[in-house]
Structures are given as structure tokens and as C-alpha cells.
């Protein structure tokens, strides 16, 4: 195992961290695996032809109006 400095970018901000890994690929993956996603939501736009009203109706009536 060796120590690696991994340089990466999040939202345009350049960052670096030090990890212990077997090789460069494992070091890259260890940083990637540390990203924690708390929630992902879809944002509907007028171009989608969907809106919150359609979603509520789908929930109430159990229909999919796509």
C-alpha cells in the first residue's frame, strides 16, 4: 500500500486529498466512493409537459399520464 495525493474538482473548485491505496486506480476509486449522495430529485420544466399538478393527480388516481 502506498500513499497517493488525489487531485479532483467539485463544482469548479479544485481540491486534493491524500489516500492510502494499492495503485493509482484504487486511489481514484477511493475518493469517488467517499462522495455521499443524500437525495436526487427530478426538476420538471415546461418543456417536459409535466408539472406538480400532474404528479399529484398520478398519486391520487394511480395513473400515469405520460
C-alpha positions in Angstrom: 0.0 0.0 0.0 1.2 3.5 -0.9 0.1 7.0 -0.1 -1.4 8.9 -3.0 -2.4 12.5 -3.4 -5.6 12.7 -5.5 -6.5 15.9 -7.2 -10.1 16.4 -8.2 -12.7 19.0 -8.9 -16.2 19.6 -7.5 -18.4 22.3 -8.9 -15.4 24.1 -10.4 -13.4 24.1 -7.1 -10.1 22.3 -7.3 -9.4 20.1 -4.4 -6.9 17.4 -3.2 -6.8 14.7 -0.6 -4.4 12.0 0.5 -5.4 8.3 0.5 -3.7 5.0 1.0 -4.3 2.6 -1.8 -2.6 -0.2 -3.8 -2.4 1.7 -7.0 -3.5 4.9 -8.8 -6.8 3.5 -9.9 -7.7 2.3 -6.4 -6.8 5.7 -5.1 -9.1 7.4 -7.6 -11.9 5.0 -6.8 -11.5 5.5 -3.0 -12.1 9.2 -3.5 -15.0 8.6 -5.8 -16.6 6.2 -3.3 -16.4 8.8 -0.5 -19.0 11.0 -2.3 -22.2 10.7 -0.3 -25.5 11.4 -2.2 -28.3 12.4 0.2 -31.1 12.9 -2.3 -31.6 13.3 -6.0 -34.8 14.9 -7.3 -36.0 15.5 -10.8 -36.9 19.0 -11.7 -39.8 19.3 -14.1 -39.8 22.1 -16.6 -42.5 23.4 -19.0 -40.6 21.5 -21.8 -41.3 18.2 -20.0 -45.1 18.7 -20.4 -45.4 17.7 -16.7 -45.9 19.6 -13.5 -46.6 19.2 -9.9 -50.4 19.1 -10.6 -49.9 16.1 -12.9 -47.8 14.3 -10.2 -50.4 14.9 -7.6 -53.1 13.5 -9.9 -51.0 10.5 -10.5 -50.7 9.9 -6.8 -54.4 10.3 -6.1 -55.7 8.3 -9.0 -52.8 5.9 -9.5 -52.5 6.8 -13.2 -49.5 7.6 -15.3 -50.4 10.4 -17.8 -47.2 10.3 -19.9 
